[in-house]
Amino acid sequence: MTISEKLPGPQDIDLIVTDVDGTLLDSTHKLHRKQRRSVAEIREPLDLDGFPASHLNGCVVYAPHGKVILELGLELDIITKLYTQFRAAGVSLYFYDKETVYEVPGKDGPKWGDILRGYGEDVQLLDEAHLVKIRSGELKIIKAAICQEQGDGLTQSRRILQNEYPASAFTLTQALPFCVELIPTTGSKGIALAKIIGTETDPERVVAFGDGENDVSMFQVAGYSVSMANAMPIAKEHATCSTLSNDEGGVGVWLEKVYGFEYEEKPYDYWLH
């Protein structure tokens, strides 16, 4: 894939936002030379601590210097039903708070947890102590995810989530082919982006980079949306522009085209993960 020829000029852009895994990071989860395994790790090497950021599909929004200004969560009855149903079915289930992923291994064992660790996640086995904290509200679960091999099993699990839970329980989205994510209906990358830009910036002057289904809501807010060559089809369909893959440094290459220089000289403005 080549870079879209319909590019804005530098004078048309006020803000730049980007997804991380599959977009900014390459397939080994490292920064391409043209461009954090987690939000915390990427701020330091690129000197971004003074900028806002978003995490967990827009369900946590950070002000400059890491102050949390928005934190959403799933309802306890939904968490309880998910835990009971998918644990009994032997499907690997994961619960996320701001810093940790709690694993309920399925028939596949810990394989998916090991893969998530490769993305920089702190994955721990969900134990009784964690469950007590969840039930008491001490541990706030922001999102959940189920992980299975692609195919009939994952399709069936997604169908169960759509048909056996109320529409208000969560929104389903996907960033990885083996993982369906469940986030609060009041959260998304698009909602987080709208909160970050507020009323002082024209959304039409925002550029957003992404590769997954979960980036589509962000694309719908930004005036310029750029899909990676490795992006899911749905992300490509909703993007206004395209670029090379994450392994080719597509974010940096696209920006070099726009700004006319090696983009290492100019840090990103905002980050959505």
N, C-alpha and C positions, 0 to 999 in steps of 0.2 A: 504494500500500500504506500502511496505517496502522500505528501502533505497536500491538503486541500488548497486550491488556488484562491479561494474566497477568504482572504485574510483581512483582519482589521489593521489599521495603522496604529503606531504607538500613541497617537493623540486620541484614539478611540477607547483606550483602556485605562480605567482607574484602579481596578482590583483584579487580582489573580488568585484563584482557589484551585486546589487539586486533591484528588483522592491519593492515597498512599500506595497500598499493596496492589500490584497489577498495573499501576499507572506511573507513579514517581519512582517506586522501587522496581528493580529488575526481578527476574524469576528466581534469583538466589536471595531475594529480600534485602538487597543492598542498593545504595544510591548509585545510579549510573553516573559515569564521569560527566555526562552532559547535565545532570540534575543536582523513618524512625521505625524501625520496626514498630515502634509505638510513638504516640504523640510526644512523649517526654524526650525520647532519644533523638528525634530529628531537629528539635529546636536548637540544641547546643551547637552541632556542627554547622548549621546554617544561620546561626545568630537570630533566631526567631522568637526569643522569649518575650519580646515586647509586642507580639501580635496575637490576636485572637486565634482560637482553634476549636475544632469540633471532633468528637470521638463517638464511637459506637453508633454509627449511622445517624449522626445528628442528635442523639438523645442526651448527650452531655456537651455543653458549650462552655468554653473557657474564655475569660477575658484575658487581656495581656498579663503576663507573668503568672499564669496558671490559676487564677481565681475562678471557681465554678460559678457561672451565672445562670445555668439551666441544667437540671438533672431530672429526667423522667424515669418512670419505672413501670413494671408490669404488676397487675393486681395479684394479691396472695392466692385467691381462689383459682386463678388461671395457672399460676406457678405450681400449685398443688396438683391440679388435674394433669398438667403436662408431666410432672414427675411420676405420678401414679401410672398414667396410661403408657407412656413411652418406655419407662423402666420395665413394666410388665411385658411389653412387646419386644424387648431386647434391642431397642434402637438407641444409639448413642445420643445423649442429651447434654447440653451445656447451658449453664446460667452465668451471666456476666454482671459483675459490678464495675465500678470505675477502674479498678486495678487488676482484678483477678477473674479467671474463668474457672468455674466449678464443674467438674466432669462427672457424669453418670454414665459409665461405660456400658455399651450394649454388647451384642453377640460378637461384634468385631474387636472387642477388647479396647486397648488404649491407642489404637493406630491413629484415630482422628485427633486425639489429644496431642500425639507426637507431631502430627502435621501442623496443628495450630501453634505449637511451640516454635515451629520453624518460621512462623509469621511474627514471632516475638511475644506471643501471649504467655502470661503466667498461668499455667493450667494446673489446678490442684484437684484431687479426688474429693467429691462432695461427701462429707461425713455427717454424722448425727449432730455434731456441734454446729456445723454450718446450718443444718436444717432448723435447729432451735433458734438461731439468730435470724433466719429468714422468717420464721413464724412470728417472732416477737417484733419484727420490723427493724431490728438492729442492723441487719444486712439487707441492703436495698438491691433487688435484682432489676437491672435496667433492661436487659434483653435476654432472649433464649435462642438456642439454635439446635437443630437436629442435623446429624451427619450420617450419610449412607452412601454406598456406591451409587453412581448414576444408573438410572433404569427404573424398572417397575416399582421397586421398594421405595425409592425416594418420591416417585410420582404418587404412590399410594399414601405416603405419610403427608405429603402436601395436600392431598385431597381430604384426608382426615382433618387436618388443621383448618381447612376452608369450610368443611361441612358440619363439624361437630363442636365448633366453638362459635360464640357470637361474634358478629362483625366488629363489635366494639372492643373485643379482647386484645387484638393486636393487628398489625399489618405485616404481611409476609413479603420478604424481599430476598435477594440472592446476590452475592458477590463472588462466590466460589461454586464451582459446578457440583460439589458434593455436600454443600451446606445450605440449608434453608434457615433464614434468620427471622425471628419474631420480635418486632419492636412495638412500643406503644403507638397507638393510632395518632397520638398528638406529636409524634416525632418523625423526622426524616432529615436527610441532608438538605433538602430544599427548604424546610422550615428553619433549620439551623442557619443556612446561608441568609435567609431573609432577616433573621434576628441579628446576625452579624453586620449586615450592611445597613440595617435600619432605614432611616429616612434621609440620610445625608448623601447617599450614593445612589446613582441611577443604575438599576439592575442591568440595563442595556449596555452598560460600560464595564460589565464584569465578565471575565473569562473563567470557565470551569473545565477542568480536565477529569476524565474518568473512564472506567472500563466495565462497570457492572450494572446490573439491574438497579442496584441501590443508588446509583449515581443519576438516574433519570430524573428524579425530583429536583436535583440540583441543576441539571441541564434546563429544566423548565423555568427556573428562576433567572439564570444567567443569560445575558444577551448573546454571548458567544460560548458555545459548548463544543468541546473537542474530544472525540473518541479516539482511543488508542487502536492500533492495528490488531491487537490481541483482545479487543473488547468483545463482550457478549453482543449478539445481534441486536438485542433490544436497545442497548446503549448506542450502537451505531445508527440505528433508525432515528433516534431522538437528538442526535448531535447535529450542529450546524457546520462543523468542520471535522477534519480527520488528521491524524498524524501517524508517525511510525510507531512501532511497538515499544513496550517498556524496556525490552532488552536492547533496543536501538537508541534509547534516550529520547523517545518521542516528544516528551514535554519540553525538554531543553531545545531540541531541534526546531520545534514549532515556534518557540519564543525567539530563537535566533533569527528565524525568517522574518518575524514581525519587527523586532528591535534592531536587527542588523548588526549584532555583535555576539560574542561568546557569552552565553547567558550566565555563566558562573559569576560574572561581575555584578549581577542584580539578583538579590534574594527574592523568594516568593513573599507575597503579602499575607495570604491566609492559607490554612490547611484544613481540609475536611477528611476524616478518616472513618 
